Amino acid sequence: MSSSEIEVVSLDAKAQHNSSEVAVYDVFTASAYGDFEKLRKFVEEDGASLCQPDLNGYYALQWAALNNFPDVVQYIIEHGGDVNETDNMQQTALHWAAVRGAIGVADVLLQNGARVEAVDVNGYRAVHVAAQYGQTAFLNHIVAKYQADFDAPDNEGRSPLHWAAYKGFTDTVRLLLFRDACQGRQDKEGCTPLHWAAIRGNVEACTVLVHAGTKQELMVKDNAGFTPVQLASDKGHRHVAGFLSNAQWAHSNHWVDRLCCGKMADIGYAPILFSIIIILLVLFTNTVLAAPNLTKVTAVVGLWGWTTVSLAVGSLIMFYRCSSKDPGYVKRQGDVGSHKDTEDLLLNIDLEGSPIWTGNWSQLCPTCKIIRPVRSKHCPTCKRCVEQFDHHCPWISNCVGKFHYHLDDASCRGTSGTFLFLSAWQL
């Protein structure tokens, strides 16, 4: 991307220095290194001002915010620091707090009147900066608690989702899509978040975007006339180009593409396999057990034959149940009879208050809009989240999940028994 991100200058308190090993000689260095005692001395004894910038135009409040010192930030505010003061780039202390995901500092700033939607010269808000640096927890915090606009564009028309996709921060992408951010928005270059993820070759980000998106996002062209798959191919990202190409085929209207990668892949082999087994079962019964032109079978042979048929029928029943039974789908909002507005629910959801939230951002499903329980995954074929997901089996055209393991076992046992009896018949 052509526009620059927020500048991070070299004075860094995260370098594991303590105050005795660094030169703390003014309010700016004291704020940057969190040396509260020296800061108080400079202000209360030496009369130093906390309202003036340093030689580079940065304020003490920004330094304390960058390095996550809430107590220092509170002290500066109480002694004249302006929470909305801006530097030469029009960046506020909240912008700097977003760089390192300083949630405690953000709370202090916003509770003291900081503007959550303050923009710098590039049009970046705190949400943009958090997305640029992959600060997912910070982004979620200011959205959920302070109603920050997570879909706001910057001066180039890029939303936080554009930046997260470009940078490859998949957790941030997942959160923004979970919050219902618009992934079809085009910036001034005509690029969607998927374009930028494809340009950088971010496979995981592309995967999340495609699974949560529609055919339209795959086919959108930028101002130069390129789709995401063309951009990925031009940049030499073969894996991304292959994935996006397969996704395009799956959404294609051409019957060959639909047969190979589209509807046929979704339906699986279960209907074909079921039909073949029934045909073979009928042929076996009519041509072997009940054939009028053959000698009558003995009682023992008949018992073996009809036992084989019974086992085959039982296996078919279990096969049908495996194909049609709910494998353990995680309930979505619409599935539990909720009449609440989905957008409001996603905006106000408290992740920390959820009994199944463990702090892992991969628990968020941007497609189903749910917090997944542990050991559950999203199946892109079924387009549902499945508890204890193992894999999607094309032979049963269903997922193997929480409620399928015993059925699969019974079906395998029945099929094995059928083959054993058939082998005995041949002998």
C-alpha positions, 0 to 999 in steps of 0.5 A, a space after each residue: 500500500 502506498 500510504 504510510 502507517 503510524 510512525 513508531 519512533 526509536 525510544 522504546 520502553 519494551 527493550 527490557 531496560 530499567 530506569 537505572 540503566 537508561 538516561 532519564 533526563 526530562 519528562 519525555 524520557 521519564 514518560 517513555 520508560 515509566 519512571 514515575 518518581 522522576 516524572 513527579 520530580 521533573 513536574 513538581 520540583 523542577 516545574 516542567 510542563 506536560 503540555 509542550 512537545 519535544 523537539 520532534 513534536 511528540 508529547 509525554 502523553 504519547 510516550 506513556 501511551 505507546 509503552 503502556 503505562 496507565 498510571 503515568 498517563 493518568 498522572 499526566 492528564 491530572 497535571 494538564 496533559 490534553 488527551 486529544 493533543 496531536 503531533 505533527 501527523 495529527 496523531 493522538 495518544 490513543 493512536 500510539 496506544 493502539 500500536 502496542 495494544 495498550 488496553 489499560 491506557 486506552 481505558 484511561 484516555 477514553 474515560 478522560 474524554 479522548 475521541 475514539 474516532 480521532 483521525 490523523 493526516 492519513 485518515 487513520 483512526 485507532 481502529 486502523 492502527 490496531 489493524 495495521 499492527 494486529 492488535 486484535 484484543 485492543 481493537 475488539 475492546 474499543 469496539 465493544 466498550 466504546 463503540 468505535 467504528 470498525 468499518 470506517 475508511 481512511 483517506 484512501 478508502 481503506 477500512 481496518 479489514 483492508 489493512 488486516 488482510 494486507 498485513 496478514 493478521 488473520 485473527 484481526 480479519 476473523 474478528 472484523 468479519 465476525 463483527 460483520 465488517 464489509 469485505 466487498 468495499 473497494 478503496 480508491 484503487 478499486 481493491 477489496 480486502 481480498 485483493 490486498 491479501 492476494 497481493 501479499 500472498 497471505 493464504 490464511 487471510 484469503 481462506 478466511 475471507 473466501 469462506 466468509 464471502 460470496 462469489 462477488 468478492 472473487 470476481 471484483 476487478 480493481 481499477 486496472 481490471 484485475 481480480 484477486 486471483 490474477 493479482 496473486 498469479 502476477 505476484 507469483 503467489 502460486 498457492 494463493 492463486 490456486 486456492 482462489 482459482 478453485 474457489 472461482 470454479 466452485 462458484 462457476 455457472 458452467 456445468 463442467 465446473 459445477 460438476 468438478 468443483 461446485 455442486 458435485 463436490 458439495 453433494 459428494 459420493 453418497 447418492 451414487 454409492 447408495 444407488 450402486 449398493 441397492 442395485 447390487 443388492 437387488 441383483 444378488 437377490 434376484 439372480 442368486 437367492 430367488 433365481 427361477 432358473 437355478 437349482 434351489 439352494 439348501 437351507 444352510 446356503 439360504 441362511 447364509 445368503 439371506 443373512 448377507 442381505 440382512 446385513 447389507 440392508 442394515 448397513 444401508 440404513 446406517 449409511 443413510 443415517 450417517 449421511 443425513 444425521 446432524 454430525 454435531 452442528 454448533 447452533 447459530 443465532 437463527 437456530 435458537 429462535 433468537 429474534 434479536 438484530 444480528 448486527 446489534 448482537 455482534 456489535 455488543 457481544 462481550 467475549 469475556 462474558 462468554 462461558 466458552 470463550 478461552 481467549 483464542 481468536 480462532 474460536 470466532 467463526 466469521 461465517 456462522 457468526 458464533 463463538 465456537 466451543 473448543 475442539 470444533 471447526 468450520 466445515 467449508 463444504 457444509 458451511 457450518 461449524 461442527 463440534 469435535 470436527 474430524 473431517 468432511 467425508 465425501 463418501 457419506 456426504 457429511 461431516 464426521 463429528 460429535 454425533 457420528 463416531 458411533 454411527 461410523 463404527 456401526 456402519 463399518 462393522 455392518 459392512 465388514 460383516 456383509 463382506 465376511 458372509 459374502 466370502 463364506 458364500 463363495 467358499 
